[in-house]
Amino acid sequence: MLNWALIFGVIAVIAAVFGFGGIAGAAAGVAKLLFLIAVIGFAIFVALGVFAGKKLSGG
């Protein structure tokens, strides 16, 4: 998912350089959304790993 966020970020920068403001804004919005989803997913999996590790180790 971070790969797609990076791709849309690069598309946004390139579109902004060439003056396509609408496309750049849309691509930047998609990149932000994908990055946010990836960070939330990462946080959920870290929390699950911590809680599962404590349960398996008896802590």
C-alpha positions in Angstrom: 0.0 0.0 0.0 2.9 2.3 0.7 4.1 1.6 -2.8 0.9 2.9 -4.3 1.0 6.0 -2.0 4.6 6.7 -3.2 3.5 6.3 -6.9 0.6 8.7 -6.4 2.9 11.1 -4.6 5.3 11.1 -7.6 2.4 11.5 -10.0 1.3 14.5 -8.0 4.7 16.1 -8.0 5.2 15.6 -11.8 1.7 16.9 -12.5 2.3 20.0 -10.4 5.6 20.7 -12.2 3.8 20.6 -15.6 0.9 22.8 -14.3 -1.9 20.2 -14.0 -3.2 21.5 -10.7 -6.4 19.4 -10.6 -4.6 16.1 -11.3 -1.9 17.0 -8.9 -4.4 17.7 -6.1 -6.4 14.5 -6.8 -3.2 12.4 -6.8 -2.0 14.0 -3.6 -5.3 13.3 -1.9 -5.2 9.7 -2.9 -1.6 9.4 -1.7 -2.5 10.9 1.7 -5.5 8.5 2.0 -3.4 5.5 1.1 -0.6 6.5 3.5 -3.1 7.0 6.3 -4.7 3.6 5.7 -1.2 2.0 5.7 -0.2 3.7 9.0 -3.5 2.7 10.7 -3.0 -0.9 9.5 0.5 -0.9 10.8 -0.6 0.3 14.2 -3.3 -2.3 14.4 -0.9 -5.1 13.5 1.7 -3.9 16.0 -1.0 -3.8 18.7 -2.1 -7.3 17.8 1.4 -8.6 17.9 2.1 -7.1 21.3 -1.1 -8.5 22.8 -0.7 -11.9 21.2 2.9 -12.0 22.3 1.9 -11.3 25.9 -0.8 -13.9 25.8 1.6 -16.6 24.4 4.3 -15.9 26.9 1.9 -15.8 29.8 2.5 -12.2 30.7 
